Amino acid sequence: MDTLTAMKISASALKAERARLNIAAMNLANANTTRTIEGGPYKAKSVVFAAKPLEGVNFKDALNSTTERLRTVEVVQVSEDKAPFKELYDPSHPDADENGVVRFPNVNVAEQMVDMMSARRSYEANVTALDSVKNMALKALEIGN
């Protein structure tokens, strides 16, 4: 495995974790949104990741059993949470129904914060991996001189 391959793998993880962080931030920002363009309260979203084979592997590398196990990560879907909406009795709210019940988003704030922290730590780990690859490449160039 060369340095560019390692960088591709870490870069794909950085991109995926950034998407997860953005979705969690969007969920938190809309935690109290009772009316959307589509109608009804905001629906919490989550990101689905999938491992995909490393692209750009040449024939010689494909014959190498370790190369075929290398995978990158990508976002394959952003799905809506199927959990029920939170309901609160507040007849004075502008979005209350005829019974005075307001439906609030199904966003679990604690869960979203944990997801954000996890995405941040994964992002930092991949930045560290990229730094390590860069430093190894620089050391290799120093040896060659």
N, C-alpha and C positions, 0 to 999 in steps of 0.2 A: 504494500500500500504506500503510495506516495503522499507528499504533503498536500497536494491539491485535492486528492480524494478525501483526506481527513477534513480539509476545510469545507468541502461540499457537504459532508455529512453534518458538521457542526452548524453550517449556515442554514441548512434546511431546518434544523431544530430551532435555531434562533427565530426564523420566520414563523414557524408553527407556534412557538411560545408567545411571540408578539401578538399573534391572532387570538390566542387564549386570553392574554392580558387585556386586549381591547374588548373582547366580548364580556369579560367580567366587569370591566369599567363601565361598559354600556348598561349592563344589568343593574349595577349600583346607581348609576345616574337616573335610571328609570324606575327605581324601587317604589316610588309613590305616584307613578303616572297612571291615572285612572281612565284616560281617554287617548286613544291613538288614532291615526289616520284610518286604519282598518276598522276601527270601532272597538269598543271595549278596552279593558285594561291591557297594559304591556305584558307580554309573555316572556318569561325568562328564557335565555338561549344558552346553549352549551356547544363546545367544539368537539368534534370527533376526529381523532388522529388515526392515521394508518401508516404502516411501514411499507415502503415501496423499494424495489430493487434499484441499486445505484445505476444511473444512466451513464452512458459514455464508456462502458467497459468494452475493451477490444477483445478480439477472439482469443488471443493468448491469455489474457487475464480471466476470461470466462472459463478456461480450462483449469484454472487454479481454484481449488476448492474453497480457499479462504475468501476470495473475491466475491464469489456468488452469495456468500452470507452477508455481505455488506448491504446495509439498508439506510435509506434516508427516511425522513418523516415528513408527512404533508397533512394539511387539513383537508379532509374529504367531505365534511358536512358541518353545517351549523344548524343544529336542531333546536326546536322549541320544546321547553319543558312541559310535560303533560300534567303536572301537579295542579290541583284545583286552586282557584283564586282565593285570596283571603277576603272574607266578608266582614263588614263592620256596620253596625247600625248608626247612621248619622243622617237623619232626614233633612238637615240644613245643607248638606253637601250638594253642589250642583249636579253631580253625577249619580245621585241616589235614585234608586228605582221607585216604583209606586208604593213599596213597603218600607221605604226609608233606608234600604240596605245599599251600601257602596261596595263594589268589587274592586279590590286592590290587586296589584301584580303578585304573581307567585314567586317573587324573588326572595330567596333566603339570604339575608345580608351577611350572616356569619359564614355561610358556605361560600359566598362570592369572595369574601376577604381571604379565606383559606386558599381558594383557587388562585387569587392574585399573588399571594405569598409563594405558593408552590410554583407558579409560572415564573415569578421573579428569580427564585432560587435555581430553577432549571436554566433560565436564561443566563444567569451568572456562571453556572457550571460550564455552559457551552462557550461563553466568552473566555473563560479560563482555558478550556481545551484549545480554542483558536490561538490564544497567546502562547501556549506551549508548543503548538505546531510551528508558529512563526519563529519562536526562539530556537527551536531545533533546526529550522531551515537556515537561520542566520549563523548558527554555530557550524553547520555543515559548510557554509560558504567561507567562514573563517579558516576552517581546516584546509580547504582547497587553495587558499592563498599562501 
